[in-house]
Amino acid sequence: MERLKKLVKRIKGKRIAVVGDIIVDHYVWGDTSRISPEAPVPVVLVKNEEYKPGGAANTCNNIISLESEAVLFGVIGEDITGEKAIEIFKNYGVNTDGIVIEKNRPTTLKTRIIARTQQMIRVDKESSHKIKRETSKEILKKIENNIDKFDGIIISDYGKGVINRYLLERLIPLALRKKKIITVDPKIEHFFLYKKVTSITPNHYEAGDALHTKCEEDIEVENAGKKIMKRLKTISLLITRGEKGMTLFLKDKVYHIPTVAKEVYDVTGAGDTVVATFTLCLSSGIDFLDSAKISNIAAGIVVGKIGAATTTIDEMVNYL
């Protein structure tokens, strides 16, 4: 534990590029005590509202919470939500220089209505169509112009159209040429396009769906992981498994890491925490196994909080 404490304190002062789908998370907090006379649904009396970074922006938020800099590359619409997104992200300390505006495309907004800590409903406003080729080119140009300043790159794929074949076939080779750590929080649509990256961090459902197989028990996870490693030719693979913790795959070794979560209130954004922490650890020269262990601790802390939460270096040190 003392050794891990020392390593945790090292993950600060890095500069990470996060490329992916930008989401604004809107939380409406309230109370409910009666049913609407108009329909059999509860009436929520609003007490408070909150806007937070979501999707790739939440990955940035996790990086900032761990005392490093995050530069966000993605797309917003030419709308009020997009304007609010820039304001929100800057307030959280996110560098928004990599954001591109695409006309006639809504900024993704997810509204969660919560009464007495219970989520009642979620309302989404979004377009999941692939972004325009010109938009992909603009994002790539921004990354290429700044890549030498980054310690690592995260691809945060939420399936909303920013991550596409054209972008991946240019971004990954660029990162490899520049010898940058590049990690991926994947979505099933592009699963086998992430070839030769440093690491990919799917959950066990995504890993199973990618191979059309079950991925629950240790042996099933091991079989799936080995097949994914072979097809993608990645240096490592980290499969998150909920209450069963994580499984790390390296070239010739498999490590099962049990969960450290004491209570699970909300898994929203836990994948963002894992990929952010794992990438920062690798960028700090920490080996893959210790990086996975530290990421497991970070995830165990954030699932004990409500909403897309983050953790801090001090919080992890105190936990250890």
N, C-alpha and C positions, 0 to 999 in steps of 0.2 A: 504493500500500500504506500509506503514512504517513497518508493521508486516512482510509482505512478503519480504521486503528488508533485514530484520534481518535474516530471514530463509534462503534466497539465500546465504548469506555470510557464512552460516554454512556448505554448501556442498563442502567441500574441505578436502584433506588429507586422503581420503579413498583408499582402494585397492580392485579393482573389477576384477574378472575373466570373460573374454568374450570368450565363446565357440561357434564356428560357421564357416561359409564359408568365407574364405579369398579371397578378390578380389583386384586386382591392377587397379585403375582408371587412364587411360591415356587420357589426354586432349591435342588435337592438335588445337591451336588457329591460325586463319588466316584471310585472306580477299578474297573476290571473286568479279570479275568484268566481267567475260566472261564465255561463254559456251564452253565446250571441243569440238574440231572438230571430236573426235573419237566416241562420244556418247552424247545424249542430257542431259548432267550433268554439273553442275558448276565446274570450276577449282578453287581450294582453294590454294592460295599462303600462305605457312606456315610462321608465324611470331614467334611462340613460342610453346614449348611443356612442359607439366607438368605431373608428376606422383604423385598420391596421394593414401592414404589408402582407400580401398573400402570394402563394405560388413561388416563383423565382425570387420575388421581393422578400418573402419570408426567409428564404435561404440566406439572402443578404443580411437580414435582421439578426439571424443566428451568428453570422460571422462577426458582425459589429458587436454583438453582446459578448463575444469572446475576444474583444479588444484588438480586432484587425479591421482592415478596410475592405469594403465590398463595392465593386463597380458593376452596375446592373446593365445588361444588354438585352433588350426586348422591345415589345411594341405596345403602344397605347393608341386609343382612338382620338379623333379630334372632337372631344366632347367634354362635358363638365366633369365626368368621372375621371377622365384622363388628367385634367388640370388638377383635380383634387389628389390624384395619385402622386403626381410630382411633389406637391406640397407635403403630403403625408410622408413619402419616402425620405425627403430631405430632412424633415423633422426627426426622423429616426436615424439620420446620419448616413443614409445610402447615397452613394455617388450615382447620379442619374444621367451622366454624360453619354452613356451608351444607349439611351432610349430613343427609339424612332417612332414618329407619329405616322400612322397610316389612315388616310381619309376613308370614310364610309365603312369604318370598322369600329364596333363598340369596344370600349375598355371593359375588360372582364370585371364584373362586380358580383360578389356572393354575399347575400344578406341572410344572416342567421337571427331568427327571433327566439329569444331565450327567456323563459319564465321560471323563476325560482331554481336556477341552474340547469333546468331541463330545456333542451332545444326543442322547440315546437314545430318549426318548419324552416326550410332554406329556400331562398328565391335567387335564381341565377340569371344574370344578364350577360350574354357572351356570344361570340362567334368562334366556332372551332375550325373554320375553314383555313386552309393553308395560307400564310401570308404571301403577298406578291413577290415575284422574283426580284424586283427592284428593291424591295424592303430587305430581303435576305442579303442582297449585295451590299446595301448600306450598313447593315449590322456587321457583316464580315469586314468591311473596310475599316470601321471603327475599331474592331478587335485587332486587326492586323497593324494598325497605326500605333497601338498601345501595348501589344503583347509582351514586349521586352520588359515592361514595368510590372508584370504579374508574376506572382509566385506559384499560382495554380489557376486552373479553369474548371468551373462546374457547369455541366449541362443539366438544367432543371426542366425536365419535360413533363408538362401537365396535359399534353394532348390538345392544346388550344390553338395550334397552327404555327407557332413560331419555329419549333424544331421540325425540320423537314429534311428530306434526302439531299437536296441541293446544298443546304447549309452544312449538314454533317460531313458530306464528302469533301468539303473544303476546310472546315474548321478543325477536324481531327488531324488530317495530315499537317496542317499549319502548326498545331500544338506539338506534334511529334517532331517536326523539323526543328522547332525551337526548344525541344527537350523540356517541355512544360508538363507538370502533373496535370492530368485531365481525368475528371471523374464524372459519373453520370447517375442521376436519379431518374430512372427510365420510365417510359410508358410502353405498353405492349405493342403499339402500332409500329414503333421503330426499333424494337428490341434487338434485332440482329444487324442493325446498321452501326452499332457502337463498337466496331472492330478496332482492336489494338489500343484501346484506352487504358489508362492506369488502373482504373477500377470502375465497377458498376455496382449499384447498391439497391437492387430490387427487394421488395418484400416477397414472402414465400408464395403469395397468391400470384404475383406477376411472374415469378420464376416458373411456377407450375403452368400458368396459362401460356407462356411462351413456348413450352414444350408439349402442351396438351397432355399433361400428366399430373398426378397428385404430388404435392410437395409439403407434406405435413410432418411425418416422422423423420428421425435422423437419417435413416437409410435412404428414404425418398429424397430428402434434401441433398444428401451427398451425391446420389446418382444424377439429379438434375443439375447440381452445381458443376460437376465434372463435364457434363455435356455442354453447358453454357460456356465454360472456360475454353473448351476445345473449339467451339464454333466461333467465338469472339476473339480468341487469342489475346485475352486481357492478361495483365500482370497479376491481378487479383480480382476476387469477387466477394462481396459481402451481402449475404442474404439475411434480411431482418425477419424475425419470426414471432413478433408479438410477445406473448407471455413466456415463450420458449427461448427468448433472447436472440442471438445472432449466430450465423455460421460463416466463418471466414475460409475462403479457398485461396491457396497459393499454388505454385506450380506442382508441387508433390505432396502438399500437406493440407489437411482439413482440421479446423479448430471449431468446436462448439463452445459458445460463450453464453452461460446462463444469464437470464435477465436480472437486473438489480432493482427493478421497479418495486416499490413497496405497495403503492396503490395506483390504479389506473383510472383516471377521471376522463381523459380525452386524448385520443391518439392523433388528433388533427395536427398536421405539420411535423410529426415525429420524424418522418423521412427526411425533411429539410434539415432538421437538427443533426441527424446521422451523417448525411453527406457533407454538411458544412464542417462538422467537427472532424470527421475522417480526413477531409481534404486539408484542413489546417494542420492536423497532426503530421500528415505525410509531408506537407510543405515545410514543416519545422524539423524535418530529418528524423522523425520518430518512425520506428519500423511498423510493418503492417499489423502485426499482432497487437502490439501496445496501442496502436492507433484505433484498432477495432474495440479494444477493451475500454478506452477512454470514450469512444463514441457510444458505447453501450451504457456507460454511466450517464452521459449527457441525455440520452433517450429516456433512461429510467427516471430522470428528474422531470423532464418536460411532460411526460404522460401523466404525471401527478398534478398537473395544472390544467385549468380550463382554457380551451381555445388554442390557437396556434402560438404556443409559448416558446420561450428561449431559456437558456441557462447561462451562467457566467463561470469564469475561471474560479472565482472565490467560492461559488456554490459547489462546484465539483470538488475542490480541495477540502471544503468542510464536510462534504459527504464522505470522502475517503478517510 
